[in-house]
Amino acid sequence: MTIQISYVSDLLCVWAYVAEARLDELRKEFGSSIELEYRFIPIFGATRHRIAEGWKKRGGYGGFGEHVRGVAKGFPHVSMHEGVWGQVAPTTSSAAHEMLCAVRLLAEEGTLDSVRWEELQGRTLLEESIWQVRLAFFKHARDISDRQVLLDVLGQVGIPVAALEAKLRSGEAMAEVCRDIELRDEHRIEGSPTYYLNQGRQKLYGNVGYRVVSANLRELLEQPGHQASWC
């Protein structure tokens, strides 16, 4: 039995950044019993509106940066650059989403392999791409709304840049971005990150502890045919 999990996030969401470790642990614990798919939603689609204006009375980008660094201090397994949202403030997360949707298409079509590489801590090339883009901003304070930065990061992962650019030129990657937003609305996804499983009957949203996610998956795996349980 294989449980499909849709993991929905925004690349600029600090809670999704700190939650990457939980995805790594899920892959280690459940292996081939789970199948992870990655969807993207634009919580930070327009940061000038969300942060510069939304946080205007709390210091704008600078104040939001302090908030994000404060969140990260509670999670010692991640690194946070002092320049995040201060020195470097991406205008949108959607540029990164479009690029990663292109990577996802290449994986689905077989241009990229789906092997879980030991040297990448068990991640596929798509999963490593997502992680490296998050690191580029949060750890290294690179502007991931800049297409050239994204191409550089993904090129270092080993993603063929020419194939990526073809998906961008054709509009296929943008179509995937739009489809992810449609799925967000269809499934009433509240925010980032969200685990969406059991054909939509279960949604785990926000800073959900690993043991909670693990317990939900174990319950599903122990129910033959995903039958409902009274308890």
GUTOR-892393 format. One line per 8 residues: number of its first residue (from 1); their letters; for each residue x, z, y of N, C-alpha, C, CB. Coordinates in pm, whole numbers, always signed. Glycine has a CB too. Layout:
REM GUTOR-892393
NUM> A> X,Z,Y,X,Z,Y,X,Z,Y,X,Z,Y; ...
***
This chain:
REM GUTOR-892393
1> MTIQISYV> +84,+0,-120,+0,+0,+0,+87,+0,+124,-95,+122,+1; +51,-83,+222,+125,-90,+348,+30,-62,+464,+193,-228,+365; +69,+28,+551,-8,+61,+670,+50,-18,+787,-6,+215,+698; -37,-90,+857,+8,-162,+976,-11,-73,+1099,-69,-295,+992; +95,-64,+1178,+92,+14,+1301,+121,-79,+1418,+194,+132,+1296; +33,-81,+1514,+62,-150,+1639,+115,-46,+1737,-66,-224,+1697; +234,-71,+1786,+294,+21,+1882,+288,-46,+2019,+443,+58,+1842; +212,+15,+2109,+184,-44,+2239,+258,+35,+2347,+30,-47,+2268
9> SDLLCVWA> +336,-35,+2430,+412,+37,+2531,+446,-52,+2649,+540,+93,+2470; +496,+13,+2753,+552,-55,+2870,+703,-28,+2868,+484,-6,+3006; +783,-130,+2893,+928,-115,+2887,+983,-20,+2992,+994,-250,+2902; +910,+3,+3100,+955,+93,+3204,+895,+233,+3193,+922,+35,+3339; +826,+259,+3084,+763,+390,+3063,+865,+488,+3004,+639,+379,+2970; +891,+597,+3076,+990,+693,+3028,+946,+759,+2898,+1016,+799,+3134; +815,+776,+2880,+767,+840,+2758,+790,+750,+2637,+617,+873,+2771; +782,+619,+2657,+813,+527,+2549,+963,+526,+2521,+764,+385,+2582
17> YVAEARLD> +1042,+543,+2625,+1187,+549,+2608,+1226,+668,+2519,+1257,+561,+2745; +1174,+786,+2551,+1212,+903,+2471,+1150,+898,+2331,+1169,+1031,+2542; +1042,+820,+2315,+973,+813,+2186,+1038,+714,+2089,+828,+774,+2207; +1137,+636,+2134,+1203,+541,+2043,+1258,+611,+1921,+1316,+468,+2116; +1308,+733,+1938,+1366,+807,+1825,+1261,+832,+1717,+1423,+941,+1873; +1135,+844,+1757,+1029,+864,+1658,+1007,+738,+1575,+899,+906,+1728; +1020,+622,+1640,+1008,+496,+1566,+1120,+484,+1463,+1010,+376,+1662; +1241,+522,+1505,+1354,+519,+1412,+1327,+607,+1291,+1484,+564,+1482
25> ELRKEFGS> +1271,+724,+1317,+1244,+818,+1208,+1132,+768,+1118,+1209,+955,+1264; +1031,+705,+1177,+923,+648,+1096,+976,+544,+999,+815,+586,+1185; +1064,+458,+1049,+1122,+355,+963,+1201,+416,+849,+1210,+262,+1044; +1273,+526,+878,+1352,+592,+774,+1262,+661,+671,+1447,+695,+836; +1159,+730,+718,+1074,+808,+628,+982,+722,+544,+992,+907,+706; +923,+619,+604,+818,+544,+536,+862,+408,+484,+702,+526,+627; +973,+356,+534,+1026,+231,+482,+924,+119,+476,+1084,+253,+347; +913,+59,+358,+823,-56,+340,+676,-16,+331,+862,-132,+216
33> SIELEYRF> +646,+113,+338,+506,+158,+336,+436,+134,+468,+499,+305,+301; +513,+105,+572,+453,+76,+702,+504,-59,+753,+484,+189,+804; +421,-121,+834,+459,-246,+901,+432,-227,+1049,+382,-370,+844; +538,-232,+1128,+526,-209,+1272,+517,-340,+1347,+644,-126,+1323; +419,-349,+1436,+415,-463,+1530,+421,-406,+1671,+286,-551,+1509; +476,-484,+1761,+505,-435,+1895,+427,-515,+1999,+656,-442,+1924; +350,-442,+2079,+269,-501,+2185,+306,-437,+2317,+117,-483,+2156; +284,-511,+2425,+329,-465,+2557,+214,-468,+2658,+446,-552,+2607
41> IPIFGATR> +206,-363,+2738,+103,-356,+2841,+167,-321,+2975,-6,-251,+2803; +115,-378,+3085,+180,-365,+3216,+139,-242,+3296,+152,-486,+3297; +175,-124,+3247,+153,-3,+3326,+230,-13,+3459,+196,+124,+3247; +350,-69,+3449,+435,-88,+3566,+444,-236,+3602,+577,-30,+3540; +330,-303,+3596,+326,-445,+3629,+357,-474,+3774,+193,-500,+3595; +325,-380,+3862,+351,-397,+4006,+400,-264,+4060,+221,-446,+4084; +530,-241,+4055,+582,-108,+4088,+573,-76,+4237,+726,-97,+4043; +571,-178,+4321,+559,-150,+4464,+425,-84,+4496,+575,-278,+4546
49> HRIAEGWK> +323,-123,+4420,+192,-61,+4436,+187,+74,+4364,+81,-154,+4383; +232,+76,+4239,+219,+197,+4157,+309,+310,+4206,+250,+166,+4012; +432,+277,+4245,+529,+380,+4279,+551,+391,+4430,+661,+353,+4210; +591,+281,+4494,+621,+288,+4638,+500,+337,+4716,+665,+151,+4691; +380,+287,+4681,+257,+331,+4748,+197,+454,+4681,+155,+218,+4750; +186,+449,+4547,+122,+559,+4475,+194,+691,+4488,+111,+524,+4331; +327,+685,+4504,+408,+806,+4518,+456,+826,+4663,+528,+800,+4421; +394,+760,+4756,+440,+764,+4895,+450,+906,+4949,+348,+682,+4982
57> KRGGYGGF> +352,+990,+4919,+351,+1127,+4970,+443,+1219,+4891,+211,+1181,+4968; +497,+1166,+4780,+587,+1246,+4697,+728,+1187,+4692,+531,+1259,+4555; +760,+1104,+4791,+896,+1052,+4800,+915,+910,+4752,+985,+1138,+4724; +805,+841,+4719,+815,+701,+4677,+902,+682,+4555,+867,+618,+4790; +985,+578,+4557,+1072,+550,+4443,+1167,+667,+4415,+1153,+422,+4469; +1223,+726,+4520,+1315,+838,+4501,+1249,+955,+4433,+1372,+882,+4634; +1128,+989,+4478,+1055,+1099,+4418,+1019,+1071,+4273,+930,+1129,+4497; +981,+947,+4246,+947,+911,+4109,+1071,+917,+4020,+884,+771,+4103
65> GEHVRGVA> +1185,+875,+4075,+1309,+885,+4000,+1342,+1028,+3962,+1423,+826,+4080; +1322,+1121,+4054,+1345,+1262,+4024,+1252,+1309,+3912,+1325,+1348,+4149; +1127,+1265,+3919,+1030,+1300,+3815,+1074,+1249,+3678,+892,+1243,+3850; +1117,+1123,+3673,+1159,+1061,+3546,+1282,+1131,+3490,+1188,+911,+3566; +1378,+1163,+3576,+1498,+1234,+3529,+1462,+1374,+3480,+1602,+1243,+3641; +1362,+1435,+3543,+1316,+1565,+3496,+1255,+1558,+3357,+1215,+1622,+3594; +1179,+1451,+3332,+1122,+1430,+3198,+1235,+1417,+3096,+1031,+1304,+3195; +1335,+1336,+3128,+1444,+1309,+3034,+1524,+1434,+3000,+1536,+1203,+3091
73> KGFPHVSM> +1533,+1529,+3093,+1608,+1652,+3066,+1551,+1731,+2949,+1612,+1739,+3189; +1422,+1711,+2922,+1360,+1779,+2809,+1386,+1712,+2676,+1213,+1789,+2832; +1457,+1599,+2678,+1484,+1523,+2556,+1632,+1488,+2551,+1396,+1394,+2549; +1714,+1580,+2502,+1860,+1560,+2506,+1912,+1444,+2423,+1927,+1684,+2461; +1826,+1382,+2341,+1873,+1269,+2260,+1881,+1139,+2340,+1781,+1249,+2140; +1834,+1139,+2466,+1843,+1018,+2548,+1929,+1042,+2671,+1702,+970,+2590; +1985,+933,+2724,+2064,+939,+2847,+1984,+876,+2961,+2201,+867,+2829; +2001,+933,+3081,+1930,+882,+3198,+2027,+865,+3314,+1814,+977,+3237
81> HEGVWGQV> +2034,+745,+3367,+2122,+716,+3480,+2065,+776,+3608,+2143,+564,+3495; +2152,+829,+3692,+2109,+890,+3818,+2046,+788,+3913,+2227,+957,+3886; +2078,+660,+3893,+2027,+559,+3984,+1890,+504,+3950,+2121,+449,+3990; +1831,+550,+3839,+1701,+499,+3796,+1594,+528,+3900,+1661,+560,+3661; +1527,+423,+3944,+1419,+424,+4043,+1468,+459,+4183,+1312,+521,+4002; +1597,+486,+4200,+1651,+509,+4332,+1737,+390,+4372,+1732,+640,+4337; +1856,+383,+4312,+1945,+269,+4337,+1886,+140,+4280,+2083,+294,+4275; +1819,+152,+4166,+1763,+34,+4099,+1615,+58,+4072,+1839,+5,+3965
89> APTTSSAA> +1530,-29,+4129,+1385,-17,+4113,+1327,-154,+4078,+1318,+40,+4242; +1309,-183,+3950,+1251,-312,+3911,+1115,-334,+3975,+1238,-320,+3759; +1086,-458,+4011,+957,-488,+4072,+843,-492,+3971,+965,-621,+4145; +876,-519,+3844,+773,-532,+3742,+833,-513,+3603,+705,-670,+3752; +751,-466,+3511,+790,-462,+3370,+750,-590,+3299,+726,-341,+3299; +664,-670,+3362,+608,-787,+3295,+713,-895,+3265,+498,-846,+3380; +819,-902,+3347,+925,-998,+3318,+991,-965,+3185,+1031,-998,+3430; +1015,-836,+3161,+1073,-794,+3032,+975,-817,+2918,+1114,-646,+3037
97> HEMLCAVR> +847,-793,+2944,+747,-814,+2840,+740,-961,+2799,+609,-767,+2888; +744,-1049,+2899,+740,-1192,+2868,+861,-1232,+2784,+735,-1275,+2997; +978,-1181,+2820,+1099,-1214,+2746,+1092,-1161,+2603,+1223,-1157,+2818; +1043,-1040,+2587,+1035,-982,+2453,+923,-1045,+2370,+1014,-831,+2462; +820,-1094,+2436,+719,-1172,+2364,+780,-1301,+2310,+598,-1204,+2456; +874,-1358,+2386,+946,-1477,+2337,+1028,-1442,+2214,+1036,-1535,+2448; +1095,-1326,+2217,+1171,-1281,+2100,+1077,-1260,+1982,+1248,-1150,+2132; +962,-1200,+2008,+864,-1176,+1901,+818,-1307,+1838,+742,-1101,+1956
105> LLAEEGTL> +794,-1409,+1920,+756,-1540,+1868,+866,-1599,+1779,+726,-1636,+1984; +991,-1586,+1823,+1102,-1638,+1744,+1112,-1567,+1609,+1234,-1622,+1820; +1082,-1437,+1609,+1082,-1362,+1483,+967,-1407,+1393,+1072,-1211,+1510; +849,-1425,+1451,+733,-1466,+1372,+752,-1605,+1312,+607,-1464,+1459; +821,-1691,+1384,+842,-1828,+1338,+959,-1840,+1240,+866,-1919,+1456; +1035,-1732,+1226,+1148,-1735,+1134,+1278,-1781,+1195,+1116,-1823,+1021; +1280,-1808,+1326,+1405,-1844,+1393,+1499,-1724,+1392,+1378,-1890,+1539; +1442,-1605,+1404,+1517,-1480,+1388,+1481,-1419,+1255,+1489,-1381,+1504
113> DSVRWEEL> +1578,-1359,+1188,+1546,-1294,+1060,+1476,-1161,+1085,+1675,-1273,+977; +1412,-1109,+982,+1341,-981,+991,+1413,-872,+913,+1197,-996,+939; +1542,-894,+887,+1624,-797,+815,+1641,-671,+898,+1761,-856,+779; +1637,-556,+831,+1666,-429,+898,+1816,-404,+881,+1578,-309,+839; +1889,-418,+989,+2034,-414,+984,+2086,-270,+987,+2093,-494,+1100; +2172,-239,+890,+2229,-104,+883,+2306,-70,+1010,+2320,-90,+761; +2381,-169,+1062,+2460,-144,+1182,+2374,-128,+1308,+2559,-257,+1203; +2245,-161,+1296,+2152,-140,+1407,+2060,-22,+1378,+2068,-267,+1433
121> QGRTLLEE> +2106,+69,+1293,+2030,+188,+1255,+1895,+153,+1193,+2009,+277,+1376; +1896,+45,+1115,+1775,+7,+1043,+1676,-73,+1125,+1709,+128,+992; +1716,-120,+1242,+1626,-198,+1325,+1638,-347,+1293,+1655,-173,+1474; +1530,-420,+1317,+1535,-566,+1315,+1591,-613,+1449,+1394,-627,+1289; +1617,-743,+1460,+1666,-796,+1587,+1563,-780,+1699,+1703,-943,+1572; +1434,-793,+1664,+1329,-770,+1765,+1331,-625,+1811,+1190,-806,+1708; +1337,-533,+1717,+1339,-390,+1752,+1463,-354,+1832,+1331,-304,+1625; +1576,-410,+1795,+1700,-385,+1871,+1690,-444,+2011,+1821,-444,+1797
129> SIWQVRLA> +1625,-558,+2023,+1606,-619,+2155,+1526,-528,+2246,+1536,-755,+2142; +1417,-473,+2193,+1333,-381,+2271,+1414,-259,+2315,+1209,-337,+2189; +1488,-204,+2222,+1568,-84,+2250,+1675,-112,+2355,+1632,-31,+2122; +1744,-225,+2342,+1851,-255,+2436,+1798,-283,+2576,+1931,-374,+2386; +1679,-339,+2587,+1620,-361,+2719,+1583,-226,+2782,+1496,-453,+2709; +1529,-136,+2702,+1501,-1,+2755,+1631,+66,+2802,+1431,+88,+2646; +1734,+59,+2718,+1862,+120,+2755,+1920,+58,+2882,+1962,+106,+2639; +1903,-73,+2895,+1958,-142,+3012,+1909,-77,+3140,+1921,-290,+3010
137> FFKHARDI> +1782,-40,+3144,+1729,+25,+3264,+1760,+174,+3267,+1580,+3,+3274; +1712,+247,+3168,+1718,+393,+3175,+1860,+449,+3165,+1633,+452,+3065; +1944,+390,+3082,+2080,+442,+3063,+2180,+377,+3158,+2125,+421,+2920; +2163,+246,+3183,+2263,+172,+3260,+2216,+129,+3398,+2306,+51,+3183; +2091,+160,+3432,+2035,+128,+3565,+2051,-19,+3600,+2103,+214,+3673; +2014,-107,+3507,+2013,-250,+3534,+1869,-292,+3563,+2071,-332,+3413; +1854,-389,+3649,+1721,-432,+3693,+1659,-526,+3589,+1729,-501,+3832; +1570,-472,+3506,+1513,-553,+3399,+1392,-636,+3446,+1472,-464,+3284
145> SDRQVLLD> +1371,-643,+3577,+1276,-743,+3628,+1350,-873,+3664,+1200,-689,+3751; +1484,-870,+3655,+1568,-985,+3683,+1588,-1064,+3554,+1706,-940,+3744; +1544,-1187,+3552,+1550,-1268,+3430,+1692,-1285,+3378,+1489,-1405,+3455; +1789,-1299,+3470,+1927,-1318,+3425,+1981,-1193,+3356,+2016,-1354,+3544; +1942,-1076,+3404,+1981,-951,+3338,+1923,-948,+3197,+1932,-827,+3419; +1797,-985,+3183,+1732,-985,+3052,+1800,-1083,+2956,+1585,-1021,+3067; +1830,-1202,+3004,+1898,-1300,+2919,+2035,-1249,+2876,+1912,-1434,+2993; +2103,-1180,+2965,+2234,-1124,+2931,+2222,-1017,+2823,+2302,-1066,+3056
153> VLGQVGIP> +2127,-926,+2841,+2107,-818,+2743,+2071,-876,+2606,+1995,-721,+2790; +1977,-969,+2604,+1931,-1025,+2477,+2036,-1115,+2413,+1802,-1103,+2497; +2113,-1182,+2497,+2223,-1263,+2443,+2324,-1176,+2371,+2291,-1341,+2554; +2351,-1056,+2425,+2445,-964,+2360,+2390,-911,+2228,+2477,-847,+2454; +2258,-903,+2217,+2196,-862,+2090,+2216,-971,+1984,+2044,-833,+2109; +2227,-1095,+2031,+2242,-1207,+1939,+2122,-1300,+1936,+2267,-1157,+1802; +2033,-1286,+2034,+1916,-1374,+2042,+1960,-1506,+2105,+1802,-1307,+2125; +1925,-1620,+2044,+1966,-1749,+2101,+1897,-1776,+2235,+1935,-1863,+2003
161> VAALEAKL> +1975,-1783,+2341,+1922,-1794,+2477,+1844,-1924,+2496,+2034,-1786,+2580; +1893,-2034,+2441,+1823,-2162,+2456,+1683,-2155,+2395,+1905,-2275,+2391; +1670,-2091,+2280,+1539,-2077,+2214,+1447,-1988,+2297,+1556,-2019,+2072; +1503,-1883,+2357,+1424,-1796,+2445,+1370,-1875,+2564,+1509,-1678,+2494; +1458,-1949,+2628,+1418,-2024,+2747,+1314,-2129,+2715,+1539,-2089,+2811; +1320,-2184,+2594,+1219,-2283,+2553,+1081,-2219,+2543,+1257,-2347,+2417; +1075,-2096,+2491,+947,-2024,+2481,+893,-1988,+2619,+964,-1897,+2396; +983,-1963,+2713,+940,-1932,+2850,+888,-2058,+2919,+1056,-1870,+2930
169> RSGEAMAE> +962,-2169,+2905,+921,-2294,+2971,+788,-2346,+2919,+1028,-2400,+2951; +765,-2330,+2789,+644,-2386,+2728,+518,-2308,+2763,+660,-2390,+2578; +535,-2186,+2815,+419,-2101,+2843,+376,-2018,+2724,+303,-2185,+2889; +440,-2038,+2609,+401,-1963,+2489,+422,-1812,+2506,+480,-2013,+2368; +535,-1776,+2566,+563,-1634,+2586,+460,-1571,+2680,+704,-1614,+2642; +425,-1642,+2788,+325,-1590,+2882,+189,-1577,+2814,+315,-1681,+3005; +157,-1672,+2726,+31,-1663,+2652,+27,-1536,+2567,+11,-1788,+2563; +141,-1499,+2510,+148,-1376,+2431,+131,-1252,+2518,+282,-1369,+2355
177> VCRDIELR> +189,-1256,+2638,+170,-1145,+2733,+21,-1127,+2761,+246,-1172,+2865; -48,-1238,+2785,-192,-1232,+2814,-270,-1182,+2693,-244,-1370,+2858; -229,-1224,+2575,-299,-1180,+2453,-282,-1029,+2433,-247,-1255,+2330; -163,-977,+2461,-143,-832,+2449,-236,-756,+2542,+4,-796,+2478; -256,-809,+2661,-346,-744,+2757,-490,-751,+2708,-333,-809,+2897; -528,-865,+2650,-662,-878,+2592,-683,-776,+2481,-684,-1019,+2538; -582,-759,+2396,-592,-662,+2287,-600,-519,+2340,-473,-676,+2191; -528,-491,+2448,-539,-359,+2512,-683,-330,+2549,-449,-352,+2637
185> DEHRIEGS> -749,-429,+2609,-887,-410,+2653,-983,-403,+2534,-928,-523,+2747; -962,-488,+2434,-1050,-489,+2316,-1045,-355,+2244,-1010,-601,+2220; -925,-297,+2234,-907,-174,+2158,-907,-49,+2245,-779,-181,+2080; -930,-69,+2374,-939,+42,+2469,-814,+131,+2464,-1064,+126,+2440; -700,+66,+2474,-574,+139,+2477,-559,+204,+2614,-453,+44,+2446; -535,+334,+2615,-534,+409,+2740,-402,+402,+2816,-567,+552,+2712; -292,+391,+2743,-164,+392,+2813,-47,+377,+2719,-149,+519,+2893; +70,+413,+2768,+197,+392,+2698,+268,+526,+2676,+288,+295,+2777
193> PTYYLNQG> +317,+547,+2553,+302,+462,+2433,+176,+500,+2356,+426,+474,+2342; +125,+407,+2278,+10,+432,+2191,+39,+375,+2052,-120,+370,+2250; +13,+455,+1950,+14,+408,+1812,-129,+373,+1775,+75,+517,+1713; -150,+253,+1730,-284,+205,+1696,-283,+169,+1549,-326,+83,+1785; -363,+240,+1466,-358,+219,+1322,-495,+234,+1257,-261,+317,+1260; -496,+205,+1127,-619,+217,+1046,-730,+132,+1103,-664,+364,+1039; -698,+3,+1128,-796,-93,+1182,-866,-42,+1308,-899,-126,+1076; -794,+32,+1386,-848,+78,+1513,-920,+211,+1508,-941,-23,+1565
201> RQKLYGNV> -929,+270,+1389,-1000,+397,+1380,-916,+515,+1429,-1043,+423,+1237; -786,+494,+1441,-699,+601,+1488,-607,+550,+1599,-616,+659,+1372; -603,+626,+1708,-513,+596,+1818,-442,+725,+1857,-589,+534,+1939; -312,+721,+1860,-232,+835,+1901,-162,+796,+2031,-130,+878,+1790; -199,+861,+2138,-155,+818,+2271,-72,+927,+2339,-275,+783,+2359; +36,+884,+2402,+115,+973,+2485,+232,+1035,+2410,+28,+1082,+2538; +277,+1149,+2458,+393,+1217,+2402,+353,+1293,+2275,+456,+1313,+2505; +321,+1216,+2171,+275,+1274,+2046,+396,+1310,+1959,+182,+1174,+1971
209> GYRVVSAN> +400,+1434,+1910,+511,+1479,+1828,+524,+1400,+1698,+496,+1625,+1797; +646,+1391,+1647,+670,+1311,+1527,+587,+1361,+1409,+818,+1313,+1491; +577,+1491,+1391,+505,+1544,+1275,+357,+1507,+1278,+520,+1695,+1268; +302,+1491,+1397,+161,+1449,+1408,+146,+1305,+1360,+111,+1462,+1555; +237,+1218,+1405,+233,+1078,+1363,+253,+1068,+1213,+340,+994,+1437; +352,+1140,+1161,+384,+1138,+1018,+265,+1186,+935,+506,+1225,+989; +201,+1294,+980,+87,+1348,+906,-28,+1248,+901,+39,+1479,+970; -54,+1178,+1010,-160,+1078,+1011,-129,+964,+914,-179,+1022,+1153
217> LRELLEQP> -6,+922,+909,+32,+814,+817,+24,+859,+672,+173,+764,+849; +69,+980,+645,+62,+1031,+508,-83,+1042,+460,+131,+1169,+498; -170,+1083,+549,-312,+1093,+514,-367,+955,+477,-392,+1153,+631; -331,+854,+553,-378,+719,+523,-322,+668,+392,-340,+625,+635; -195,+694,+367,-131,+645,+244,-186,+714,+119,+18,+666,+252; -234,+836,+136,-286,+911,+22,-433,+886,-5,-265,+1058,+44; -498,+807,+82,-639,+772,+62,-646,+633,+1,-718,+777,+196; -680,+622,-128,-685,+491,-193,-781,+398,-119,-729,+506,-340
225> GHQASWC> -730,+279,-88,-818,+179,-21,-860,+221,+118,-941,+155,-105; -787,+317,+178,-820,+367,+314,-962,+425,+319,-806,+252,+418; -1004,+489,+213,-1137,+549,+212,-1144,+666,+309,-1174,+594,+71; -1261,+691,+358,-1279,+802,+449,-1268,+935,+375,-1414,+791,+521; -1219,+1035,+444,-1208,+1168,+387,-1299,+1264,+463,-1062,+1218,+390; -1354,+1363,+391,-1446,+1455,+458,-1369,+1565,+532,-1543,+1518,+355; -1241,+1581,+501,-1168,+1694,+560,-1075,+1650,+672,-1089,+1768,+453
***
